[in-house]
Amino acid sequence: MGFFSKLLGGSEDESANIWHSINSDDDIRQAIENSYQNPVAIFKHSTRCFISKTVLQNFEAEIKSYQGDAEFYLLDLLKYRQISNKIAEDFGVTHQSPQLIVIKDGKVVNHASHNNISISLVP
């Protein structure tokens, strides 16, 4: 924890509490299954890209005011490119990075990339 975080009482990684990680095909299956109870938002993130990091930080700031029941999933597409490709293929959404894909009842209801990513896309 950094000096200012300690001083101000924040945690080093408060955003970690927002996200479920996608590390396997089973994680994707679980997310799709969960989409029948609550909307699921999958953020595909390139950990080496400054734009992706900035968009992710902006989206995390928006999530703080979100009042819905959605579950948020984060995919490191550099580590798990195969899974990212599978999501694109299975849902018919062209791969982009950063990208937000919103799933409800097993189907894509919204998707966006780059600066078009917004919490307003999540029901």
Secondary structure as UniProt FT lines:
FT   HELIX           3..8
FT   TURN            12..13
FT   HELIX           14..17
FT   STRAND          19..21
FT   HELIX           25..34
FT   TURN            35..37
FT   STRAND          40..45
FT   TURN            47..48
FT   HELIX           50..63
FT   TURN            64..65
FT   STRAND          71..76
FT   TURN            77..80
FT   HELIX           81..91
FT   STRAND          99..104
FT   TURN            105..106
FT   STRAND          107..113
FT   HELIX           114..116
FT   HELIX           119..121
//
